[in-house]
Amino acid sequence: MSTDHFGRIGGVRRRRMIATATLAVSLGSLMGASSVLAAPRGIFSVYEQCPASVPGVALCQYAEITSGEFAIGSMRVPIDREIVLQGGAVHTGGENPNEYFEVPATNGASISKTELEIPGGLSTLIDCDAIKGGGFPGELRRGACRAFFGHRRMGASVIVEPAASVSNPVIEDLAALALGEGVGVVFPIRLHLKNPLLGDACYIGSEASPIELHLTDGTTDPPAPAVPIKGNAGKSRSEVEEGFETVTTTDNTLVDNDFSVPVAEGCGGNPHFSSIVDELLDQTLGLESGPGRNTAILTGTHRVARPAGVLASEQFPENNPPPPPPPPHHRHHHQHRWWPAH
């Protein structure tokens, strides 16, 4: 990735920060009224949560991630349950006409709260043998850890949550995605670790210090020890209803193995305990983890449409019910029971 690319992204962010903040206020008003609006129909029904009525919104998007994985330090989590991403997009106002800021879904659910099971459960996150220290004090600490966290069969899960902000938004380059060249999506996220012993606020990454993915469907260029991995632009097809178009791209794979992961925060259930549990998680997973030691692979389907089509579809005629089946007849061919009557 060139430094020019990231310099250009930084300039775009600065120029559009005020406009994005204004848009966020407009979205807040829309969310309050969304329950009384008509719903999109037909091929546009998936865009129900797109802020299509907000001035400036140029695209409606809906994506389903159905496979792939996250590898964060020593933790590898397969994506075996569907993660839905949805919302709208506005032009960044930069030199690239194909570059957009993502804006939230009208119901606030821009990313579905899909829980992904962590293989090995809690033992993958907390390894008491990783506690440093020799002699009796070290063994005492490891023994206390085993007594509290030694439930080897206790499950754990992770939820991918957005960590974007007005100053650090999601940015999408549709041309880069279509050509399979360069960064297609800049995506700040955080990982919410779930287990009763970890408390309700156990995170890796935050809005202030996110895991910032620079996803491509081309080929990555990571530092050692990682090797380049290749994504897939997928196959696109267009559908038209009542003169309005939506484009669906299937088998699209976005990849990144050139991102950093910060330390864990807020784990353990209370501030006094979290400093101990955070350190245990960091030691077990190898956090903070630098570029070349983490991987994101996201495969699925991406749909995009213009807001005009989404809004127009609210007035589309409802699908006509299928005609009733013909009345039964009693005259059959002597050899074939499915033969029509003569």
C-alpha positions in Angstrom: 0.0 0.0 0.0 1.4 3.4 -0.9 1.8 6.3 1.5 0.1 8.5 -1.1 -3.1 6.4 -0.7 -3.3 6.9 3.1 -2.4 10.6 2.8 -5.3 11.0 0.3 -7.6 9.2 2.7 -6.5 11.5 5.6 -7.2 14.6 3.5 -10.6 13.3 2.5 -11.5 12.7 6.1 -10.6 16.2 7.1 -12.5 17.8 4.3 -15.6 15.8 4.9 -15.7 15.7 8.7 -18.2 18.5 9.2 -20.4 17.2 6.4 -20.4 13.7 7.9 -21.4 15.1 11.3 -24.3 17.0 9.7 -25.4 13.8 8.0 -25.3 11.9 11.3 -27.7 14.5 12.8 -30.0 14.0 9.8 -29.8 10.2 10.3 -30.8 10.6 13.9 -34.0 12.3 12.8 -34.7 9.7 10.2 -34.3 6.8 12.7 -37.0 8.3 14.9 -39.4 8.3 12.0 -38.3 5.1 10.2 -41.1 3.0 11.8 -43.8 4.9 9.9 -42.2 4.8 6.5 -43.2 2.4 3.8 -40.9 -0.5 3.2 -39.1 -1.2 -0.1 -40.5 -4.0 -2.2 -39.4 -6.6 -4.8 -35.7 -6.8 -5.5 -35.1 -3.7 -3.3 -36.6 -5.2 -0.1 -33.1 -6.0 1.4 -32.4 -2.3 1.5 -35.1 -1.6 4.1 -32.6 -0.1 6.6 -30.9 2.1 4.0 -31.1 5.9 4.9 -32.3 6.5 1.3 -34.3 9.6 2.2 -31.3 11.4 3.7 -30.0 14.2 1.4 -26.5 13.2 0.1 -26.9 9.5 0.3 -25.8 8.2 -3.1 -25.9 4.4 -2.5 -27.8 1.8 -0.6 -25.8 -1.4 0.4 -26.5 -4.8 1.9 -23.8 -7.4 2.4 -23.8 -11.0 3.8 -20.5 -12.4 5.0 -21.0 -16.2 5.0 -17.4 -17.6 5.4 -13.8 -16.7 6.1 -11.9 -16.2 9.4 -10.4 -13.8 11.8 -6.9 -14.6 13.1 -5.9 -12.3 15.9 -2.6 -13.1 17.4 -2.8 -16.8 18.4 -6.7 -16.8 18.2 -8.3 -18.1 15.0 -12.1 -17.8 14.6 -13.9 -19.2 11.6 -16.8 -17.3 10.2 -19.4 -20.0 10.1 -22.5 -17.9 10.8 -23.8 -15.1 8.6 -22.8 -11.5 9.4 -25.0 -8.9 7.8 -23.7 -5.4 7.0 -26.1 -2.7 5.7 -26.6 1.0 5.4 -25.9 3.8 2.9 -23.0 5.7 1.4 -22.1 9.3 0.5 -19.4 10.6 -1.8 -16.3 11.6 0.1 -15.9 14.7 -2.0 -12.4 13.8 -2.9 -10.8 13.4 -6.3 -11.9 9.8 -6.7 -15.5 9.8 -7.8 -15.8 6.1 -6.7 -14.9 6.7 -3.1 -17.6 6.8 -0.5 -18.1 7.2 3.3 -20.4 4.6 4.8 -23.4 5.9 6.8 -25.3 3.8 9.4 -28.4 1.8 8.9 -31.6 3.5 10.0 -32.1 1.1 12.8 -28.5 1.4 14.0 -27.7 -2.2 13.1 -25.0 -1.6 10.5 -23.4 -4.9 11.5 -25.5 -7.8 12.8 -24.6 -9.0 16.3 -23.5 -12.4 15.1 -21.7 -14.5 17.8 -18.9 -16.5 16.4 -17.7 -19.4 18.5 -14.1 -19.4 19.5 -12.5 -22.8 19.0 -11.3 -24.1 22.4 -13.5 -21.7 24.3 -12.1 -19.8 27.3 -8.9 -21.8 27.3 -8.0 -20.2 23.9 -8.3 -16.8 25.6 -6.8 -17.5 29.0 -3.7 -19.7 29.3 -2.7 -19.7 33.0 0.7 -21.2 32.1 1.5 -18.0 30.3 1.7 -16.1 33.6 5.2 -15.1 34.1 7.2 -15.4 37.3 9.2 -18.0 39.1 9.3 -19.5 42.5 6.4 -19.6 44.9 4.8 -16.2 43.9 4.7 -17.2 40.3 3.2 -20.6 41.0 0.7 -19.0 43.4 -0.5 -16.7 40.6 -0.8 -19.6 38.1 -2.6 -21.7 40.7 -5.1 -18.9 41.4 -5.7 -18.5 37.7 -6.3 -22.2 37.2 -8.8 -22.2 40.1 -10.8 -19.4 38.6 -10.4 -19.9 34.8 -9.7 -23.6 34.7 -13.0 -24.6 33.2 -11.5 -26.1 30.0 -14.9 -26.8 28.4 -16.4 -23.4 29.0 -17.3 -21.8 25.7 -16.5 -18.3 24.5 -17.6 -16.3 21.5 -16.7 -13.0 19.7 -18.9 -10.4 18.1 -17.5 -8.1 15.4 -18.7 -4.5 16.1 -18.2 -1.2 14.3 -15.7 1.2 15.7 -16.0 3.9 13.1 -16.3 7.6 14.1 -16.8 10.9 12.4 -13.1 11.4 12.3 -12.4 7.8 11.3 -15.3 6.6 9.1 -15.7 3.5 7.0 -14.4 4.3 3.5 -15.2 2.3 0.3 -13.6 2.5 -3.1 -16.0 0.9 -5.6 -13.4 1.1 -8.5 -10.8 -0.7 -6.4 -13.3 -3.4 -5.5 -14.4 -3.8 -9.2 -10.8 -4.0 -10.5 -9.3 -6.0 -7.6 -6.6 -3.5 -7.1 -5.6 -1.5 -4.0 -7.6 -0.9 -0.8 -11.3 -1.4 -1.4 -12.7 -0.9 2.1 -11.2 0.9 5.2 -13.1 -0.7 8.1 -12.5 0.2 11.8 -13.8 -2.5 14.1 -13.6 -3.9 17.6 -14.0 -7.4 18.9 -16.4 -8.1 21.8 -15.3 -11.2 23.7 -18.2 -13.0 25.3 -18.0 -15.3 28.4 -19.5 -14.9 31.9 -16.1 -14.8 33.5 -15.0 -12.0 31.2 -17.8 -9.6 32.1 -20.0 -7.6 29.7 -17.4 -5.1 28.5 -14.4 -7.2 27.3 -13.1 -5.8 24.1 -10.1 -5.9 21.8 -10.1 -2.5 20.0 -12.2 0.6 20.6 -13.4 3.7 18.8 -10.3 5.5 20.2 -8.0 2.6 19.2 -9.7 0.4 16.6 -8.6 -2.6 14.7 -8.5 -0.8 11.3 -8.8 -3.2 8.4 -7.7 -2.2 4.9 -9.5 -4.8 2.9 -8.8 -5.7 -0.7 -10.2 -8.2 -3.2 -6.8 -8.1 -4.9 -3.5 -9.3 -3.3 -2.1 -8.0 0.0 1.5 -6.9 0.6 2.2 -7.6 4.3 5.4 -7.5 6.2 7.1 -10.7 7.3 6.3 -13.2 8.7 3.1 -13.0 6.7 3.0 -13.9 3.0 0.7 -12.2 0.4 -2.9 -13.6 0.2 -5.3 -13.0 -2.6 -9.0 -12.0 -2.5 -11.6 -12.4 -5.2 -13.6 -9.7 -7.0 -16.5 -12.2 -7.5 -19.2 -12.3 -10.1 -21.6 -9.4 -10.6 -25.1 -9.5 -12.1 -27.7 -6.8 -12.6 -31.4 -7.1 -11.9 -34.0 -4.5 -13.0 -37.5 -4.0 -11.7 -39.9 -1.3 -12.9 -36.9 0.4 -14.6 -34.7 0.5 -11.5 -31.5 -1.5 -11.1 -29.7 -3.3 -8.3 -26.3 -5.0 -8.7 -25.4 -8.2 -6.8 -21.8 -9.5 -6.5 -21.4 -13.1 -5.3 -18.3 -15.0 -4.2 -16.6 -11.7 -3.2 -13.6 -12.2 -0.9 -12.0 -9.3 0.9 -8.7 -9.9 2.7 -6.1 -8.1 4.9 -3.1 -9.4 6.8 -1.3 -6.1 7.2 -3.1 -4.6 10.3 -2.3 -4.2 13.9 -4.4 -5.3 16.9 -4.3 -3.4 20.2 -4.4 -4.9 23.7 -7.6 -6.1 25.5 -9.6 -3.7 27.6 -12.4 -4.0 30.2 -12.2 -7.7 30.8 -13.0 -9.4 34.1 -16.2 -7.7 35.1 -14.8 -4.9 37.3 -12.0 -2.3 37.1 -9.9 -3.9 39.9 -10.0 -7.4 38.3 -9.8 -6.2 34.6 -6.1 -5.2 34.9 -5.3 -8.8 35.7 -7.6 -10.4 33.2 -6.6 -7.9 30.4 -2.9 -8.9 31.0 -3.8 -12.6 30.9 -5.6 -12.2 27.6 -2.7 -10.1 26.1 -0.1 -12.7 27.2 -2.2 -15.6 25.8 -3.0 -14.1 22.5 0.2 -12.1 22.0 -1.3 -8.6 22.1 -0.5 -6.0 21.1 0.0 -7.8 17.7 1.7 -5.9 14.9 1.2 -6.0 11.1 1.8 -9.3 9.4 0.6 -11.3 12.5 -3.2 -11.0 12.0 -5.5 -12.0 9.2 -9.1 -11.1 8.1 -10.8 -13.1 5.3 -14.4 -12.1 4.5 -16.3 -14.0 1.8 -19.9 -13.3 0.8 -22.4 -11.4 -1.3 -22.6 -7.6 -1.8 -25.7 -5.8 -3.1 -25.8 -2.1 -4.1 -28.6 0.1 -5.5 -29.4 3.8 -6.0 -31.7 5.4 -3.3 -34.1 6.4 -6.1 -34.8 2.8 -6.9 -35.2 1.9 -3.2 -37.7 4.8 -2.6 -39.6 4.1 -5.8 -40.0 0.4 -4.9 -42.1 1.5 -1.9 -44.9 2.2 -4.4 -44.4 -0.9 -6.5 -47.5 -3.0 -6.9 -47.6 -6.0 -4.6 -46.7 -9.3 -6.1 -49.9 -11.0 -7.4 -50.6 -14.2 -5.7 -50.1 -17.3 -7.8 -53.2 -18.6 -9.6 -55.1 -21.4 -7.8 -54.4 -24.9 -8.9 -56.8 -26.4 -11.5 -59.7 -28.5 -10.1 -58.9 -32.2 -9.8 -60.0 -34.4 -12.7 -60.9 -38.0 -12.8 -59.7 -39.0 -16.3 -56.2 -40.4 -16.4 -54.1 -42.2 -18.9 -54.1 -45.9 -18.3 -50.3 -46.0 -17.8 -49.3 -42.6 -16.5 -51.2 -41.1 -13.5 -49.8 -37.6 -14.2 -51.1 -37.7 -17.8 -53.5 -34.7 -18.5 -57.2 -35.3 -19.2 -58.2 -35.6 -22.8 
